[in-house]
Amino acid sequence: MRLQLMISRTVLMLMMLIIGIHASAQNNEREKKSVAEDSSKFKIKKLAESDLSILFSYYAQDGNNAAVTGGFGTEKLTDVTSKIIVNLALDEKQTISIDGGFDYYTSASTDNIDNFVSSASRKDMRVHGNLGYSRKAANDITYGFKVGGSTEYDYQSLQFSGYVSKTSKDGNRTFGLSAQAYIDKWEIIYPRELRSQGPWVTSDQRRSYSVSASYSQVINKRMQASLSVDLVSQSGLLSTPFHRVYFQNQVEARVEKLPFTRLKVPVGLRFNYYVNDRFLLRTHYRFYWDDWGIMGHTASIEVPYKINRFFSIYPYYRFHTQSASTFFKPYKEHTTEFLYYTSDNDLSNITSHDIGFGLRYSPVEGIGSFRLPGKKNRLMTFKEISMRFGHYKRNPKLTANIISFGMNFSF
């Protein structure tokens, strides 16, 4: 009921916004005609366009395999996310990007860190932000970097990344290289009954480094393909200190224990096919391997359909399967002779299905426009509005629904 009320209010607000902007759009069109007539004898310098995106989503899940309680127990969780992304074009070559937002969640599983409901860990907010810069250099080379971070009650993270790409003269081929680093720190929180037996871990630091190579190719007017290969290296505290693990013939739990290093290798392939003026086919496949014993396959398909010049719908389906980690066993199936152990079902033998659809309203000239406050009184155009819904189902049993809204502007 609360979700329905929230969605109704959001849709109503968006509709009111659209109506208000449409009402002012006619006046703006008259203003533009007048300006065009008065300045037709002058040479006007075209300014680089900037854009603004506002995103909102609501996510809810439920299951019965929580790692906090040893692989058995409620996984009920809700998450509200809001994010703003701004790309400021300094000129035709340079762009500054700014993004930030928050995730507010309530979690029944983390509520069980203290083994009773309504504890301090039941809810939390994650706040994050990033600042980036990109430049188009000579010889069709583009490069950029980004710095940022996030914080929540038991976790802080710093991010650094950079990339460079080279596009062929005909624009049909692009090769890219990127690198990323995360510097993370935990506030160590153990399950309540195990705190006097610590310390269970020897570090509160985590380091994650990745390099990625990508290549995209326009095959012909209808087909485009791309290939990407990543190499990810992690070290430090890779387990979660408040995850319990229960053993055979033992009543008391232990704290999850995992290796202090991990190597991941994902390989992705995309293929897009332009069927006709109304249909577009987007496909993606990813192979995943890591040295914890997991091997996974992910395949997805999305079929955008253009109903008319302004309105489109895009149904999608995603399938994922993976083998279990060497260190995983379900609730009370571990034996004490193993050095590493976890009952986190994210590291188990998984099969999942994600199905949904999206809607997009995007007129060629935009939905409407209005003037920004300030001396320059620049014109902002409401370009499009979109909505997406997805239903996720995983084995071991977990189900989730997510609904998201987005608005894009240019100025």
N, C-alpha and C positions, 0 to 999 in steps of 0.2 A: 504493500500500500504506500509506504514511504517512497519507494522507487517510482511508482506511478505518479505520485504527486510531484516529485522532483522533475520527472521528465515533462509533465504537463506544464509546469511553471517555466521550464527552460524553453520549450517550444513556443509558449505564449510570448515570452520576452523576445525571442528571435523574430516572431511574426510582427510584433509591434515595432521592432527596430527596422525591419524591411519596409513596413508601411510608411514609417517616418522618413526613411531615406528616399523612397519613391516619391513622396510628396514634395521633397525638396529637389528631386532630380530635374523636373521640368524647368524650375528657375535656374538651375545650374546650366542646363542646355542653352537657355536664352542668353545667359552670361557668356558662355563660350562662343556663341555665334556673334555677339556684339564685339567681343575681344578680337575675334578673327577678322571681322570687317575693319576694325580700327587699325589693326596691326598688319594688314595684308601687304603694305608697301615697305615693311621692315623685315629684316632677316632675323628670325628667332632661333636661338640656340636651344637644341633639344637637351633636356636634363635627363640624367640617368634615373631610372625608376627604382624606388625602394618598396619594400613590401612588409606587411605585418600579418601574422597569423595568431589567432586565439583559439585554443583547444581546451576541451573539457571532456572528461569521461567518468563513468561510474562502473565499477567492477564488483561482482559478488561471486563467491565460491563457497562450496561445501563439500566435505569429504570425511573420511574416517581413518586417516593414516598419518596423523601429525607426528613429525620428528621430535617435537618438544616433549611428547609423552612416550617416546620410544617406538614410534611406528604404528601406534594404535590410539585413536582419540580424535576429537573434532578438529577439522581444518576450516571451520567457518570463518570467513574473512570478508570485509568490505573495504573498498578503496575509492576515494574521490580524488581525482587528479585535475589540476588546472595548469596550463602552460601558455606562455606568450613568447613568440619568436619574432624578432625584428631583424631585417636585413637592410642596412643603410648604405646606399650607393654613394660613395664620396665623389666618384666620377665614373667614366665608362670602364675603367680598369680596376678600381679599388672598391672593396666592400667590407664593411664592418658588420658582424653579426652579434646579436645579443639575445640570449634566451634565458628564461628562468621560470620557476613555478614551484608547486608543492604537491605532495601526496599525503593525504590524511587517511589513515586506516584504523580499523578496529579489528582485532584478531583474537578469536577464542583460543587458538592454540598457544600463542605467546602468553596469554592470560594464565596458562597453567605452569609457567616457570616457577611460580610460588605455590602451585597446587591448590589454589583457591580462586574463585571468580572475583571479578572487579578489582584485580590488582593493578599496580601502576603500569604494568607492561601490556595491558589490554588495548591501549590506543596510543598512537604516536603520529608525528608529522615529520615528513622528510622535506627539506627545503633545498633547492639546487639552483645553480646559475652558471652560465658560461659566457665567455667573451672571445670572439674570433675575428680574424682578419684574413682576407684573400686578395690576390692581385693577379691580373692577367698580364703576363710579361711578353717579351718578344718571342717569335718562333712558335706561337700557339701553345705556350707553356703557362699553366696556372699553378700557383702555389698558395699555401695558407697555413695558419696555425690556430690553435684554440687552447684556452686555459679555463679552468672552472673547478667546481667542487660541490659537495653536498654534505648535509649533516642531518642526523637524527639522534635519538636519545642514547644509543649505544654504539654509533658508527659515524666516523668522519672520513671523507674521501677527497683527494685532490686529483685533478685530471690534467694531463698535458698531451697534446696531439698536434701532428703536422702532416701535410700531404703535398704532393706535386703530381701534376698530370700533363701529358703531352698529347695534343690532338693533331691528326694529319691535316694537311692543307685542304683536302677536299671535305674534311669534317666527318669522314666515315669511320675513322678508327681513333680510339682513345686508350692510352696506357697510363695507369696510375699506380703510385706507390704511397703508402701512408704508414705512420707509426703512432702508437698510443701508449701512454703510461698512466697507471692509477697507483697512488700512494694512499693506503688506507690504514686506519687505526680503529681498533675495537675498544670499547669499555667492557672488560671481562665480567660477564654475569653468568653465574652457575645456577643450576636448579637449586631450589631452597634447601633441600635435605642433604645436598652434597657440598655445600659451601665450606663446612668445617673440615672437610677432608682434602682440600686443595693444597697447593695449586695443581690444577689438572692440565693446564697448558703453560708453555714456557715463553710465549711471545704474544704481544697484542698488535703486531704489525702484519700487513699484507702488501705485497708488491705484485702488480700485474703488468706485463709488457707484451705488446703485440705489434707485428708488422704484417702488412697486407699488400698484395699485388693484384691488380685487376686489368682486364683487357676487354673492351667492347668493340663490336664490329657491326656496321650497317651492311647487311648482306645484299639487300635490294630495297626497292621502294616499300615493300610489305614486311620484310623480316629484319629483325635485329637480335643479336645474341651477345652475351657477356659471360666472362669467366673470372672468378675471384678465388684466391688462395690465401689463407691466414695462418699465421704461426703465433700461438699464444703461450707465454711462459708465466707461471705464477709461483710465488714462494711466500713462506711465512705461515700465518694462521689461516689455514684453508678449511678447518672445521668450524662448527658453530658451537660456542661454549655452553649454551643452554639447551642443546639437544641431548636427550637421554638415550641410552642403549641398555636394553634388558637381555640377560643371558640365561641360557638353559640352567635349571636347578639353582638359580640365584634370585633372591627376592629384591635386593637392593640394586639400583641401576648404577651405571657408570656414565661419565661424560663422553660424548662422541669423540673419536680420535681418528684423524686422517693424516696422510703424509704431508710434509711441509713443502713439497714441490708438486707441480702438475704441468704437463705439456698437452696442449690441445691443437688439433689440425682440422679446421673446417675447410671444405672446398665447395663452392657454389657455382651453379650454372643457371643462367636466365635465358629465356627465349620468348620474344614477343612477335606476334603475327597480326598484321593489320588486315582483317578479313575484307571489310568494305567500309563505307561511310558510317555505318551504324555499329559494327562489331569490332572489338579488339580482343585478342587472346594473349593473356600474360601467364607464363609458366615459370616455375622455379624448382630446382632440385638442389639439396645440400647433403653432402656426405660429411660425417663427423667421426673423428677418432681421438681418443686421449689415452695416456699411459696409466689411467686408473681402471682400464679394462672396458670402457664404454665405446661402443661403435653404433652410430645412429644414421638414419636416413629420413629426410624430410622432403615431401613433394607438395606443391601447391599449384592451384590454378585459379585465375580470376578472369571473368568475362564481362568487361564493361560493355553496356549497350546504350547507345544514344537514342533516346526516345524522340527528341526533337532538338532544335538548335540550342536550347537552354538547359534541358533536363536529361540526366543519365542515371542509370542504375548499374551496379556491378556486383553480382553474386560471386562468392568465392568459396573454396574448400581447401583445407590443409590437412595432410596426414603426416604423422610422425611415429617412428618406432625406434627403439634403442635397446641394446643389451644392458644387463646390470653391471655395475661396478664390481670389481673383485672384492671390495670391502663391505658390500651391502648384504644384509640379511634382514628379513622381517622381524616383527616383534617376538622376542624370546626364542630366536633360532640361532643366535651367536653362541660360540663356545669360547672359553677363556684363553685358549692357546694362540689366538690370532693377535698380532701386534696392532692392526688397525681395524676399526669397526664403525659402522653407521647403520641406522634404520631410517634414513631420509629417503623417501620414495622418489625424489628427484634423481637419485642415483640408482634406481631399480630398473627392472625390465619393464619398459613403458610402451604402450600403444595409445595414441590419442588422435582425436578427430576434432577439427575446428571448422565450423560451417557458419556462413552468415551472408550479409549483403550490405551494400552502401548506396546512398543516394546523394546526388550532387546537382545543385542548381547553379549554373554558371553562364549567364548571358554574355554574348560577345562584347558588348559595351559595358558590362557590369550591371549589378542590380541597381545601383544608384551612386550618388556622390554628394559630398558636403565639404565645406571649408574648414580647415584647421585653424584654431585660434593662434594669434601671434602676428607679428608685423608682416611676414611674408604671405600669410593667409593662403597657404597652399591647399590645393584640391586633393582630397582623399576619395578614392573610388572603392566601393564595396564590390569586390570581384565575384565572390562565390560563397555559398554556404553548403555544408555537407553534413551527413549523418551516417553512422556505421553501427551495425549490430552484429555481434558474434556469439555463438554458443559453442562451448568447449566441453569435451567429454574425454576423460582419461581413465585407463586401466593400469594400475590399481585405482579403485573408484574415487573419482573427483569430478565434479561438474562445476561449470562457471559460465556466467553471462557478462558481457560487457557492452555498453552503449556509449558512443562518443559523438561529439558535435565539434564542428570546426567552422571558422569564419576567416576569410582571407581578404586583405585590403592592399591597395597599392597607393603610393603617393610620391 
